[in-house]
């Protein structure tokens, strides 16, 4: 190496990267003009990197705000409608024997409220579909989701993938949701230090593994299924795409494995 020039890229007083140049062509060493030019390039690079970080942070905050909005809409619209449905159903039940005509009127109103609640739920579920999934595919969307989790939570989260081709959209959507649910359970309930996520495809099958080294739980416990872990939801999603879901848990940790046939 006949010559060398190194210039740090600084952001908020911290070195976040550096430019290194060696073996200048046509000269024995780099000049002061060379150094000034690279320092200017480093300054522009620092601005670009910082802007990219701010954009990513803004995107993450937008996701949080969108989730908050959807939760509020669920409470304000669907949950209120369901509460009204329960009241009308009780009123209709008391009128069946005493006044069949009024009971019929109550039941007609009940039917309309149920239809409205169903429509509202369909609308919200459509909004919950990850925006990047259609455009970028399952692998890229899941990787982005894991990158966000890494920045928010302290445990180590590893992601490996070996997917030859994109599966059908319905399979991508349900596999992604199952991965989200399994990750959410591991992060919030397992007290794990490490979570491993693997996504692979082979022999017309796509496989997902989410494994942690946490405290484990009893997958068949009725109270956990009903209140916390969303296991039933994962099973229903797997069934909807003809997949096989296996959950194994012990004091050594938990493994959630999904296999789905793809055409």
SULHUKA-V674349 format. One record per residue. N is the residue number from 1. RES is the residue in one letter. SS is DSSP state (@ for helix, = for strand, . for the rest). PSI is psi in whole degrees, 0 to 359 (NA if undefined). NEAR is the number of other C-alpha atoms within 10 Angstrom. Layout:
N:RES:SS:PSI:NEAR + N:RES:SS:PSI:NEAR
This chain:
1:X:.:115:6 + 2:X:.:333:10 + 3:X:.:157:13 + 4:X:=:141:13 + 5:X:=:123:16 + 6:X:=:132:13 + 7:X:=:123:19 + 8:X:=:151:17 + 9:X:=:116:22 + 10:X:=:138:18 + 11:X:=:120:15 + 12:X:.:41:8 + 13:X:.:2:7 + 14:X:=:145:9 + 15:X:=:116:12 + 16:X:=:347:13 + 17:X:=:185:15 + 18:X:=:152:14 + 19:X:=:132:14 + 20:X:=:126:11 + 21:X:=:139:13 + 22:X:=:158:13 + 23:X:.:67:14 + 24:X:.:132:16 + 25:X:.:128:10 + 26:X:.:5:6 + 27:X:.:157:10 + 28:X:.:339:11 + 29:X:.:164:15 + 30:X:.:141:16 + 31:X:.:172:12 + 32:X:@:327:9 + 33:X:@:322:9 + 34:X:@:315:13 + 35:X:@:318:14 + 36:X:@:320:12 + 37:X:@:318:12 + 38:X:@:324:19 + 39:X:@:321:17 + 40:X:@:318:14 + 41:X:@:321:14 + 42:X:@:321:19 + 43:X:@:317:16 + 44:X:@:321:13 + 45:X:@:320:18 + 46:X:@:319:21 + 47:X:@:317:14 + 48:X:@:317:12 + 49:X:@:317:16 + 50:X:@:321:16 + 51:X:@:321:12 + 52:X:@:319:12 + 53:X:@:318:12 + 54:X:@:322:12 + 55:X:@:316:12 + 56:X:@:319:13 + 57:X:@:319:13 + 58:X:@:321:12 + 59:X:@:319:12 + 60:X:@:318:14 + 61:X:@:324:12 + 62:X:@:322:12 + 63:X:@:316:12 + 64:X:@:316:12 + 65:X:@:321:12 + 66:X:@:320:14 + 67:X:@:320:14 + 68:X:@:318:12 + 69:X:@:316:12 + 70:X:@:321:16 + 71:X:@:320:12 + 72:X:@:319:13 + 73:X:@:322:16 + 74:X:@:318:16 + 75:X:@:315:12 + 76:X:@:331:11 + 77:X:@:293:14 + 78:X:@:313:21 + 79:X:@:323:14 + 80:X:@:320:14 + 81:X:@:318:20 + 82:X:@:323:17 + 83:X:@:318:11 + 84:X:@:321:15 + 85:X:@:317:21 + 86:X:@:321:13 + 87:X:@:317:13 + 88:X:@:321:17 + 89:X:@:319:18 + 90:X:@:318:12 + 91:X:@:318:15 + 92:X:@:322:21 + 93:X:@:322:15 + 94:X:@:338:12 + 95:X:@:348:16 + 96:X:.:314:14 + 97:X:.:327:9 + 98:X:.:320:10 + 99:X:.:91:11 + 100:X:@:325:14 + 101:X:@:314:11 + 102:X:@:323:14 + 103:X:@:320:20 + 104:X:@:319:14 + 105:X:@:317:12 + 106:X:@:319:20 + 107:X:@:326:18 + 108:X:@:319:13 + 109:X:@:323:15 + 110:X:@:318:21 + 111:X:@:318:14 + 112:X:@:319:12 + 113:X:@:322:18 + 114:X:@:320:17 + 115:X:@:318:12 + 116:X:@:318:16 + 117:X:@:320:19 + 118:X:@:317:15 + 119:X:@:318:13 + 120:X:@:319:17 + 121:X:@:318:16 + 122:X:@:319:12 + 123:X:@:315:11 + 124:X:@:321:16 + 125:X:@:321:11 + 126:X:@:320:10 + 127:X:@:329:13 + 128:X:@:346:12 + 129:X:.:128:13 + 130:X:.:129:13 + 131:X:@:328:10 + 132:X:@:348:13 + 133:X:@:314:17 + 134:X:@:318:13 + 135:X:@:318:10 + 136:X:@:343:12 + 137:X:@:170:18 + 138:X:@:313:23 + 139:X:@:308:20 + 140:X:@:320:14 + 141:X:@:317:19 + 142:X:@:321:22 + 143:X:@:318:16 + 144:X:@:318:13 + 145:X:@:317:15 + 146:X:@:322:18 + 147:X:@:320:14 + 148:X:@:317:14 + 149:X:@:322:17 + 150:X:@:323:14 + 151:X:@:340:9 + 152:X:@:323:9 + 153:X:.:152:11 + 154:X:.:337:12 + 155:X:.:157:16 + 156:X:=:128:13 + 157:X:=:117:19 + 158:X:=:143:16 + 159:X:=:125:16 + 160:X:=:141:13 + 161:X:=:146:15 + 162:X:=:75:13 + 163:X:.:119:16 + 164:X:.:318:10 + 165:X:.:155:11 + 166:X:.:134:15 + 167:X:.:173:21 + 168:X:.:153:11 + 169:X:@:319:13 + 170:X:@:321:11 + 171:X:@:315:22 + 172:X:@:315:19 + 173:X:@:313:19 + 174:X:@:322:20 + 175:X:@:319:27 + 176:X:@:317:22 + 177:X:@:321:19 + 178:X:@:319:25 + 179:X:@:317:23 + 180:X:@:312:17 + 181:X:@:316:18 + 182:X:@:319:25 + 183:X:@:317:22 + 184:X:@:317:15 + 185:X:@:314:18 + 186:X:@:319:27 + 187:X:@:316:21 + 188:X:@:338:12 + 189:X:@:338:15 + 190:X:.:339:18 + 191:X:.:38:16 + 192:X:.:154:21 + 193:X:.:335:14 + 194:X:=:141:17 + 195:X:=:130:22 + 196:X:=:131:16 + 197:X:=:127:22 + 198:X:=:133:16 + 199:X:=:123:20 + 200:X:=:163:17 + 201:X:=:141:20 + 202:X:=:141:13 + 203:X:.:50:8 + 204:X:.:30:10 + 205:X:=:143:16 + 206:X:=:135:24 + 207:X:=:141:21 + 208:X:=:136:21 + 209:X:=:128:21 + 210:X:=:112:24 + 211:X:=:139:25 + 212:X:=:165:28 + 213:X:.:33:20 + 214:X:.:198:21 + 215:X:.:347:16 + 216:X:.:174:20 + 217:X:.:178:16 + 218:X:.:106:13 + 219:X:.:333:16 + 220:X:.:1:10 + 221:X:.:123:9 + 222:X:@:320:9 + 223:X:@:326:9 + 224:X:@:318:14 + 225:X:@:323:15 + 226:X:@:329:11 + 227:X:@:336:9 + 228:X:.:306:11 + 229:X:.:350:19 + 230:X:.:26:16 + 231:X:@:318:21 + 232:X:@:320:11 + 233:X:@:317:14 + 234:X:@:319:22 + 235:X:@:318:17 + 236:X:@:321:15 + 237:X:@:317:20 + 238:X:@:317:21 + 239:X:@:324:14 + 240:X:@:340:12 + 241:X:.:22:18 + 242:X:.:32:14 + 243:X:=:165:21 + 244:X:=:122:15 + 245:X:=:129:21 + 246:X:=:132:12 + 247:X:=:119:18 + 248:X:=:131:14 + 249:X:=:142:18 + 250:X:=:187:14 + 251:X:.:342:10 + 252:X:.:352:12 + 253:X:=:187:20 + 254:X:=:142:26 + 255:X:=:125:22 + 256:X:=:116:21 + 257:X:=:133:19 + 258:X:=:133:23 + 259:X:=:130:20 + 260:X:=:127:20 + 261:X:=:139:17 + 262:X:.:147:17 + 263:X:.:NA:7
